[in-house]
């Protein structure tokens, strides 16, 4: 691998940190809600040690539901906070803190809330708390990266303690699915008030909530040792069926081989994630097995469209045509996942199986490079975090593009710095992921490609196209289902020409799981479902 001096320094620093605190990074930006249990647990509660340890690739960025848009944060938040709705294993919307909902008219939704629910601080869950939580995301002063989820909401009316109405600027049928997103986690109104008071004293938004994440979930926050671990404990006063586990520790273990070793020795119960190359080793283990889950995720290589030469669509199209994605999927991911033609995974509402793609065509790639004035290639940089698969992907891309005279320098960044600097547009090319966690095309397209969402919300390729913006806005406002599908088909075709990304694949999530762990499931969004999990010795 050809690394810059900056990258070498970062790697050395990262190795030193790994010895001290097992610092790590996370492959995907995504989120989802939790999934509850329906059956009683009084007789099923297992005896013995019920302290689950998950060896995870990276630490959370924030425990504030409005404060981040990444998987490590959401995997913790989903157990502490609950949303009005949630998604099941089939990505269908189910009741959670809201028992029912209905569209009153084209732009008004009414939700009936669950009664008798308490926050972890003992205060009552009610419509006022819902109003405070969602309005906080809409507050420009908070500057939430999840604003795009709810920016269509123009009014929130508390009808009574357990009835709330949302008025939207335009008809928006995916609203119940958006409210299942972890970004819609409902926070104690008292803690929100404390957080605003801290902001008035000069602290950052979410500073109090990060220290005291108070929700209604089946686990409560206990401790966060940044860079090392986060521990949550059973909520003994949970309104529904209690969790079977006494505690869950998300332990940061950045090195993949170390995560596998922890699973083999029993130091950790779950390794999240595992590499495709680790599957055979875990299958051969005594007392552990790999777990696989199809996903609604996308892995991609993004171009910074504000920087030369990626401001030229011919160059972006040429790189798409120059790269044999099968080398990456087969050689690095061991064939796990589905090749991506566009940003949406099969099964997402709005996915068009007939949408055109930019298939591997090296001769055409050379023609386009010459037409753009880069017949002899150019030099550029490719950023990645220290995920093994991403680093291998970077090396593969470096080798493939060298055949076209494109000299790629790879830079490896720590996860937090990676998210911050790609949001600021400091990169040329980068490797990242996205999950359409609502199961609706709006979430898979609007945050990634609308000009209002450049930077942290998701548009790190800095696409700014008025025609695309208009189509994205029209599609999210269209009430007729068939008309929406036609618009999303048009958008996917348009994205082929714009080519802001090289779409790699829709991955298959891979976990290593101890045979002692019972009841574990994972949503297609990647979020672990822990309410029904127990440890059987």
C-alpha positions as CSV (number, residue, x, y, z in Angstrom):
1,X,0.0,0.0,0.0
2,X,1.3,3.4,-0.9
3,X,0.8,5.7,2.1
4,X,1.6,9.4,2.7
5,X,3.7,10.6,5.6
6,X,0.5,11.9,7.2
7,X,-1.0,8.4,6.9
8,X,2.0,6.7,8.4
9,X,2.0,9.0,11.4
10,X,-1.7,8.3,11.9
11,X,-1.1,4.6,11.7
12,X,1.7,4.7,14.2
13,X,-0.5,6.8,16.5
14,X,-3.4,4.4,16.0
15,X,-1.3,1.4,16.9
16,X,-0.1,3.1,20.1
17,X,-3.7,3.9,21.0
18,X,-4.8,0.4,20.3
19,X,-2.4,-0.9,22.9
20,X,-3.8,1.5,25.4
21,X,-7.5,1.8,24.7
22,X,-8.3,-0.5,21.7
23,X,-9.4,2.5,19.6
24,X,-11.3,1.6,16.5
25,X,-13.5,2.8,13.6
26,X,-16.8,1.8,12.1
27,X,-17.5,0.9,8.5
28,X,-21.1,2.3,8.0
29,X,-23.1,5.4,8.7
30,X,-26.5,4.3,9.5
31,X,-29.2,4.0,12.2
32,X,-32.5,2.2,13.1
33,X,-35.0,1.6,15.9
34,X,-35.1,-1.2,18.3
35,X,-37.4,-4.3,18.3
36,X,-39.4,-5.3,21.3
37,X,-40.5,-8.6,22.8
38,X,-44.1,-9.8,22.9
39,X,-43.9,-12.7,25.3
40,X,-43.5,-12.7,29.0
41,X,-40.1,-13.4,30.6
42,X,-40.9,-14.2,34.2
43,X,-40.4,-17.9,33.8
44,X,-37.8,-17.6,31.0
45,X,-35.3,-15.4,32.8
46,X,-32.1,-17.3,32.8
47,X,-30.0,-17.8,35.9
48,X,-26.3,-17.0,36.3
49,X,-24.2,-14.3,34.7
50,X,-26.2,-12.1,32.3
51,X,-23.6,-9.6,31.4
52,X,-23.1,-9.5,27.7
53,X,-19.9,-8.2,26.2
54,X,-19.8,-7.1,22.6
55,X,-16.4,-6.5,21.0
56,X,-17.2,-3.7,18.5
57,X,-15.1,-2.1,15.9
58,X,-15.6,1.5,17.0
59,X,-16.7,3.7,19.8
60,X,-19.9,5.8,19.7
61,X,-19.6,9.4,18.4
62,X,-22.5,10.6,20.5
63,X,-25.2,9.2,22.8
64,X,-27.5,12.1,21.9
65,X,-30.1,10.8,19.3
66,X,-29.9,14.2,17.6
67,X,-26.1,14.4,17.8
68,X,-24.8,11.9,15.2
69,X,-25.7,9.7,12.3
70,X,-23.4,6.6,12.7
71,X,-23.9,3.0,13.5
72,X,-21.8,2.6,16.7
73,X,-23.7,5.5,18.3
74,X,-27.1,4.1,17.2
75,X,-26.3,0.5,18.4
76,X,-26.1,2.0,21.9
77,X,-28.8,4.6,21.6
78,X,-31.4,2.0,20.4
79,X,-31.3,0.4,23.8
80,X,-31.6,3.6,25.9
81,X,-34.1,5.5,23.8
82,X,-37.3,4.5,22.1
83,X,-39.1,6.2,19.2
84,X,-42.8,6.5,18.5
85,X,-42.6,3.7,16.1
86,X,-40.1,0.9,15.3
87,X,-39.3,-1.5,12.5
88,X,-39.5,-5.3,12.6
89,X,-37.2,-7.8,10.9
90,X,-39.1,-7.2,7.6
91,X,-38.6,-3.4,7.9
92,X,-42.3,-2.9,8.5
93,X,-43.4,-0.2,10.9
94,X,-44.8,-1.3,14.3
95,X,-46.0,0.5,17.4
96,X,-43.5,1.5,20.1
97,X,-44.1,4.6,22.3
98,X,-47.1,5.3,20.0
99,X,-49.8,2.7,20.1
100,X,-51.5,3.8,16.9
101,X,-51.5,6.6,14.3
102,X,-53.5,7.8,11.4
103,X,-53.4,10.5,8.6
104,X,-56.1,13.1,9.5
105,X,-55.6,14.7,6.1
106,X,-52.9,15.0,3.5
107,X,-50.5,17.0,5.8
108,X,-51.6,16.0,9.3
109,X,-50.7,12.9,11.2
110,X,-52.1,12.0,14.7
111,X,-50.4,9.6,17.1
112,X,-51.9,8.1,20.2
113,X,-49.2,7.6,22.8
114,X,-48.7,4.8,25.2
115,X,-49.7,5.6,28.8
116,X,-47.9,4.7,32.0
117,X,-44.4,5.0,30.6
118,X,-41.6,6.5,32.7
119,X,-38.2,7.9,31.7
120,X,-35.1,6.6,33.4
121,X,-35.1,9.7,35.7
122,X,-38.7,8.9,36.9
123,X,-40.4,11.6,34.9
124,X,-43.5,10.8,32.8
125,X,-43.4,10.1,29.1
126,X,-46.1,12.2,27.4
127,X,-46.8,14.4,24.4
128,X,-44.8,17.3,25.8
129,X,-41.7,15.1,25.8
130,X,-42.3,14.1,22.2
131,X,-42.8,17.7,21.2
132,X,-39.6,18.8,23.0
133,X,-37.6,16.0,21.4
134,X,-38.6,16.5,17.8
135,X,-38.6,20.3,18.0
136,X,-35.0,20.1,19.3
137,X,-33.9,18.3,16.1
138,X,-35.6,21.1,14.1
139,X,-33.8,23.8,16.1
140,X,-31.1,25.5,14.0
141,X,-29.1,26.2,17.1
142,X,-28.8,22.4,17.8
143,X,-27.7,21.9,14.2
144,X,-28.7,18.2,14.2
145,X,-27.3,16.0,11.4
146,X,-30.6,14.3,11.5
147,X,-32.6,17.4,10.6
148,X,-33.4,16.0,7.1
149,X,-35.6,13.3,8.8
150,X,-38.1,15.8,10.1
151,X,-37.5,19.1,8.3
152,X,-40.9,18.7,6.5
153,X,-42.7,19.1,9.9
154,X,-44.0,22.7,10.3
155,X,-46.1,22.3,13.5
156,X,-46.3,19.9,16.5
157,X,-49.5,20.1,18.4
158,X,-50.1,18.6,21.9
159,X,-53.8,17.6,21.7
160,X,-53.7,16.1,25.2
161,X,-51.1,14.3,27.4
162,X,-51.2,11.2,25.1
163,X,-52.2,12.6,21.7
164,X,-49.9,14.5,19.4
165,X,-50.3,15.8,15.9
166,X,-47.6,16.6,13.3
167,X,-48.4,19.0,10.5
168,X,-46.1,18.7,7.4
169,X,-45.3,21.3,4.8
170,X,-46.4,18.8,2.1
171,X,-47.9,15.3,2.0
172,X,-45.2,12.9,3.4
173,X,-46.3,9.3,3.5
174,X,-43.0,8.0,5.0
175,X,-43.4,10.0,8.2
176,X,-44.2,6.9,10.4
177,X,-41.1,5.2,9.1
178,X,-39.0,8.3,9.7
179,X,-40.3,8.4,13.3
180,X,-39.0,4.8,13.7
181,X,-35.5,6.1,13.1
182,X,-33.2,6.2,16.1
183,X,-32.9,10.0,15.5
184,X,-36.5,10.2,16.7
185,X,-35.6,8.7,20.1
186,X,-37.6,10.5,22.8
187,X,-35.6,12.2,25.5
188,X,-36.6,13.3,29.0
189,X,-37.9,16.8,28.7
190,X,-36.0,17.7,32.0
191,X,-32.7,16.7,30.4
192,X,-33.5,18.6,27.2
193,X,-34.1,21.7,29.4
194,X,-30.8,21.1,31.1
195,X,-29.0,20.8,27.8
196,X,-30.5,24.1,26.6
197,X,-29.3,25.8,29.8
198,X,-25.8,24.4,29.2
199,X,-25.9,25.8,25.6
200,X,-26.8,29.3,27.0
201,X,-23.6,29.0,29.1
202,X,-21.5,28.3,26.0
203,X,-21.5,24.5,25.9
204,X,-22.1,22.5,22.8
205,X,-25.5,21.1,22.0
206,X,-25.9,17.6,23.4
207,X,-23.2,18.1,26.1
208,X,-25.7,17.3,28.9
209,X,-27.5,14.5,27.0
210,X,-24.2,12.8,26.2
211,X,-23.4,12.7,29.9
212,X,-27.0,11.8,31.0
213,X,-28.8,10.0,28.1
214,X,-32.2,9.6,29.6
215,X,-34.8,7.7,27.6
216,X,-37.5,5.1,28.2
217,X,-35.7,2.1,26.8
218,X,-35.3,-1.4,28.3
219,X,-31.6,-0.5,29.2
220,X,-30.3,2.5,31.1
221,X,-27.0,4.2,30.7
222,X,-24.3,3.4,33.3
223,X,-20.9,4.5,32.1
224,X,-18.9,5.6,29.1
225,X,-15.1,5.3,29.0
226,X,-14.4,7.1,25.7
227,X,-12.3,5.0,23.3
228,X,-12.7,1.9,25.6
229,X,-16.3,0.9,26.4
230,X,-19.9,1.9,27.1
231,X,-22.0,0.0,29.6
232,X,-25.8,-0.1,29.9
233,X,-27.8,-1.9,32.5
234,X,-31.3,-3.4,32.7
235,X,-34.1,-0.9,33.3
236,X,-36.0,-2.6,36.1
237,X,-38.9,-0.2,35.7
238,X,-39.4,-0.7,32.0
239,X,-43.0,-0.4,30.8
240,X,-43.0,-3.6,28.8
241,X,-41.3,-6.9,29.1
242,X,-37.9,-6.4,30.7
243,X,-34.6,-7.3,29.1
244,X,-33.2,-10.7,30.1
245,X,-29.7,-9.4,30.4
246,X,-28.4,-7.5,33.4
247,X,-26.0,-5.4,31.5
248,X,-24.4,-5.0,28.0
249,X,-20.9,-3.7,27.5
250,X,-19.9,-2.3,24.1
251,X,-16.2,-2.9,24.2
252,X,-14.1,-1.1,21.6
253,X,-11.7,-3.6,19.9
254,X,-10.3,-2.1,16.7
255,X,-8.3,-5.0,15.5
256,X,-10.3,-7.7,13.7
257,X,-8.1,-10.6,14.7
258,X,-8.3,-9.5,18.3
259,X,-12.1,-9.4,18.1
260,X,-12.0,-13.0,16.8
261,X,-9.6,-14.0,19.6
262,X,-11.9,-12.5,22.2
263,X,-14.7,-14.6,20.8
264,X,-12.7,-17.7,20.8
265,X,-11.4,-17.3,24.4
266,X,-14.9,-16.3,25.7
267,X,-13.7,-12.8,26.7
268,X,-16.5,-11.3,24.5
269,X,-19.7,-13.0,23.5
270,X,-20.2,-11.1,20.2
271,X,-17.7,-9.9,17.6
272,X,-19.3,-7.0,15.6
273,X,-18.4,-7.1,12.8
274,X,-16.2,-9.9,11.5
275,X,-14.4,-10.0,8.2
276,X,-15.5,-12.3,5.5
277,X,-12.1,-13.9,5.8
278,X,-12.9,-14.8,9.4
279,X,-16.1,-16.8,8.7
280,X,-14.3,-20.1,8.1
281,X,-12.2,-19.7,11.3
282,X,-15.3,-19.0,13.4
283,X,-17.2,-21.9,11.8
284,X,-14.5,-24.2,12.9
285,X,-14.5,-22.8,16.5
286,X,-15.8,-24.8,19.4
287,X,-18.6,-22.8,20.9
288,X,-19.1,-20.0,18.4
289,X,-20.7,-19.5,15.0
290,X,-20.9,-16.7,12.4
291,X,-24.3,-14.9,11.9
292,X,-25.3,-13.4,8.6
293,X,-27.9,-10.8,7.8
294,X,-28.9,-9.3,4.5
295,X,-28.9,-5.5,4.6
296,X,-30.3,-2.3,3.2
297,X,-26.8,-0.8,3.2
298,X,-24.6,0.5,0.5
299,X,-20.8,0.5,0.4
300,X,-19.4,3.2,-2.0
301,X,-16.5,5.2,-3.1
302,X,-17.4,8.9,-3.2
303,X,-15.9,11.7,-5.2
304,X,-15.6,15.3,-4.0
305,X,-17.4,17.0,-6.9
306,X,-16.1,20.4,-5.8
307,X,-12.4,19.4,-6.5
308,X,-10.6,18.9,-9.7
309,X,-10.7,16.6,-11.6
310,X,-13.9,15.2,-9.9
311,X,-15.8,18.3,-10.9
312,X,-15.9,16.8,-14.4
313,X,-18.7,14.1,-14.8
314,X,-16.6,12.4,-17.5
315,X,-13.9,11.7,-15.0
316,X,-16.4,10.4,-12.4
317,X,-18.0,8.2,-15.1
318,X,-14.6,7.0,-16.3
319,X,-13.6,5.8,-12.8
320,X,-16.9,3.9,-12.5
321,X,-16.2,2.2,-15.8
322,X,-12.5,1.5,-15.0
323,X,-13.1,-0.4,-11.7
324,X,-14.0,-4.1,-11.8
325,X,-16.2,-4.2,-8.7
326,X,-16.3,-8.0,-8.8
327,X,-12.6,-8.0,-7.7
328,X,-13.6,-6.2,-4.6
329,X,-16.7,-8.2,-3.8
330,X,-15.2,-11.6,-4.5
331,X,-11.6,-10.9,-3.3
332,X,-12.2,-8.8,-0.2
333,X,-15.8,-9.6,0.8
334,X,-15.6,-13.3,-0.2
335,X,-18.7,-12.9,-2.3
336,X,-20.9,-11.7,0.6
337,X,-23.5,-9.2,-0.6
338,X,-25.1,-8.0,-3.8
339,X,-23.4,-5.9,-6.4
340,X,-24.7,-2.4,-6.4
341,X,-25.9,-0.7,-9.6
342,X,-27.2,2.4,-7.7
343,X,-27.6,3.6,-4.2
344,X,-30.7,1.7,-3.3
345,X,-30.7,-1.9,-2.2
346,X,-33.2,-4.5,-3.5
347,X,-36.2,-4.5,-1.1
348,X,-36.1,-0.7,-0.5
349,X,-39.3,1.0,-1.6
350,X,-38.4,2.9,-4.8
351,X,-35.6,0.5,-5.9
352,X,-35.7,0.2,-9.7
353,X,-34.2,-3.1,-11.0
354,X,-34.1,-1.6,-14.5
355,X,-32.2,1.5,-13.6
356,X,-29.1,1.9,-15.8
357,X,-25.6,1.5,-14.3
358,X,-22.0,2.1,-15.3
359,X,-20.7,-1.4,-15.8
360,X,-17.1,-2.3,-16.1
361,X,-15.8,-1.2,-19.5
362,X,-12.1,-0.2,-19.4
363,X,-12.0,0.8,-23.1
364,X,-14.8,3.2,-22.6
365,X,-13.2,4.5,-19.4
366,X,-10.0,5.4,-21.4
367,X,-12.1,7.2,-24.0
368,X,-13.8,9.3,-21.4
369,X,-10.5,10.1,-19.6
370,X,-9.1,11.3,-22.9
371,X,-12.2,13.3,-23.7
372,X,-11.9,15.0,-20.3
373,X,-8.2,15.8,-21.0
374,X,-6.7,13.2,-18.7
375,X,-5.5,10.7,-21.3
376,X,-2.3,10.2,-19.3
377,X,-4.2,10.1,-15.9
378,X,-3.7,12.3,-12.9
379,X,-2.7,12.1,-9.2
380,X,-5.2,12.1,-6.3
381,X,-5.8,10.8,-2.8
382,X,-8.3,8.2,-1.4
383,X,-9.3,8.4,2.2
384,X,-10.5,5.6,4.3
385,X,-10.9,4.7,8.0
386,X,-9.0,1.7,9.4
387,X,-11.7,-0.9,8.6
388,X,-9.7,-3.9,7.1
389,X,-12.2,-4.3,4.3
390,X,-12.0,-0.6,3.4
391,X,-8.2,-0.5,3.6
392,X,-8.1,-3.6,1.3
393,X,-10.6,-1.9,-1.0
394,X,-8.5,1.2,-1.1
395,X,-5.4,-0.9,-2.1
396,X,-7.4,-2.7,-4.8
397,X,-8.7,0.5,-6.2
398,X,-5.2,2.0,-6.2
399,X,-3.9,-1.0,-8.2
400,X,-6.8,-0.9,-10.7
401,X,-6.6,2.8,-11.4
402,X,-2.8,2.6,-11.9
403,X,-3.6,0.8,-15.2
404,X,-5.2,4.1,-16.4
405,X,-2.3,6.3,-15.3
406,X,-4.3,7.4,-12.2
407,X,-1.9,7.6,-9.2
408,X,-3.8,7.1,-6.0
409,X,-2.3,8.0,-2.6
410,X,-4.1,6.3,0.3
411,X,-4.7,8.1,3.6
412,X,-6.0,6.3,6.7
413,X,-7.8,8.5,9.2
414,X,-9.3,7.9,12.7
415,X,-13.1,7.5,12.6
416,X,-14.0,10.8,14.3
417,X,-11.6,12.8,12.2
418,X,-12.7,10.9,9.1
419,X,-16.3,11.9,9.5
420,X,-15.5,15.5,10.4
421,X,-13.1,16.1,7.6
422,X,-15.2,14.5,4.9
423,X,-18.1,16.6,6.1
424,X,-15.9,19.7,5.6
425,X,-15.0,18.6,2.1
426,X,-11.3,18.2,2.6
427,X,-11.0,15.0,0.7
428,X,-10.7,14.0,-3.0
429,X,-12.1,10.4,-2.9
430,X,-13.3,8.5,0.1
431,X,-14.8,5.1,1.1
432,X,-17.9,5.0,3.2
433,X,-21.3,3.3,3.6
434,X,-25.0,4.3,4.0
435,X,-28.0,2.3,5.1
436,X,-31.6,3.2,4.0
437,X,-32.8,2.5,7.5
438,X,-36.4,3.6,6.9
439,X,-36.8,1.2,4.0
440,X,-38.0,4.1,1.8
441,X,-36.1,5.6,-1.1
442,X,-36.4,9.1,0.4
443,X,-33.9,8.2,3.1
444,X,-31.6,6.5,0.6
445,X,-31.5,9.4,-1.8
446,X,-32.5,12.8,-0.2
447,X,-29.7,13.0,2.5
448,X,-27.0,11.6,0.1
449,X,-27.7,13.8,-2.9
450,X,-29.8,16.9,-2.0
451,X,-27.7,20.1,-1.8
452,X,-29.3,21.0,1.5
453,X,-27.5,18.0,3.0
454,X,-23.9,18.6,2.0
455,X,-21.5,17.6,4.7
456,X,-22.4,15.9,7.9
457,X,-26.1,14.9,7.1
458,X,-24.8,12.6,4.3
459,X,-24.0,14.5,1.1
460,X,-20.2,14.1,1.3
461,X,-19.8,14.1,-2.4
462,X,-21.1,17.7,-2.5
463,X,-23.6,17.1,-5.2
464,X,-25.3,20.4,-6.0
465,X,-27.7,20.0,-8.9
466,X,-30.9,22.1,-9.1
467,X,-32.7,19.6,-11.3
468,X,-31.9,16.7,-9.0
469,X,-32.9,18.8,-6.0
470,X,-36.3,19.5,-7.6
471,X,-36.9,15.8,-8.3
472,X,-35.9,14.7,-4.8
473,X,-38.3,17.3,-3.3
474,X,-41.1,16.3,-5.7
475,X,-40.7,12.6,-4.9
476,X,-40.9,13.1,-1.1
477,X,-44.0,15.3,-1.5
478,X,-45.8,13.0,-4.0
479,X,-48.7,11.3,-2.3
480,X,-49.5,8.9,-5.2
481,X,-47.4,5.7,-4.7
482,X,-47.1,4.9,-8.4
483,X,-46.1,8.5,-9.2
484,X,-43.4,8.3,-6.4
485,X,-41.9,5.2,-7.9
486,X,-41.7,6.9,-11.4
487,X,-39.9,9.8,-9.8
488,X,-37.4,7.6,-8.0
489,X,-36.8,5.7,-11.2
490,X,-36.0,9.0,-13.0
491,X,-33.7,10.0,-10.1
492,X,-31.8,6.8,-10.3
493,X,-31.3,7.2,-14.0
494,X,-30.1,10.8,-13.5
495,X,-27.6,9.7,-10.9
496,X,-26.0,7.4,-13.4
497,X,-25.1,10.4,-15.5
498,X,-24.0,12.6,-12.5
499,X,-22.0,9.6,-11.1
500,X,-21.2,11.2,-7.7
501,X,-20.2,7.7,-6.4
502,X,-18.8,4.4,-7.4
503,X,-21.4,2.0,-5.9
504,X,-19.7,-1.2,-4.8
505,X,-22.2,-3.5,-3.1
506,X,-25.1,-4.0,-0.7
507,X,-23.3,-5.9,2.0
508,X,-24.2,-8.8,4.1
509,X,-23.7,-8.1,7.8
510,X,-21.4,-10.6,9.5
511,X,-21.2,-11.2,13.3
512,X,-19.3,-13.8,15.3
513,X,-21.6,-15.1,18.1
514,X,-20.9,-17.4,21.1
515,X,-23.2,-20.4,21.3
516,X,-24.0,-19.2,24.8
517,X,-25.9,-16.2,23.3
518,X,-29.6,-16.9,22.7
519,X,-32.3,-14.8,21.1
520,X,-30.0,-12.4,19.2
521,X,-31.2,-10.9,15.9
522,X,-29.9,-8.0,13.7
523,X,-32.1,-5.7,11.6
524,X,-31.3,-5.2,8.0
525,X,-30.1,-1.8,9.1
526,X,-27.3,-3.4,11.2
527,X,-28.8,-2.6,14.6
528,X,-28.5,-5.4,17.1
529,X,-31.7,-6.4,18.8
530,X,-30.9,-7.1,22.5
531,X,-34.1,-7.1,24.4
532,X,-34.7,-10.8,24.1
533,X,-31.0,-11.9,24.3
534,X,-29.9,-14.1,27.2
535,X,-26.7,-16.0,28.1
536,X,-27.1,-19.7,28.6
537,X,-24.1,-21.3,30.3
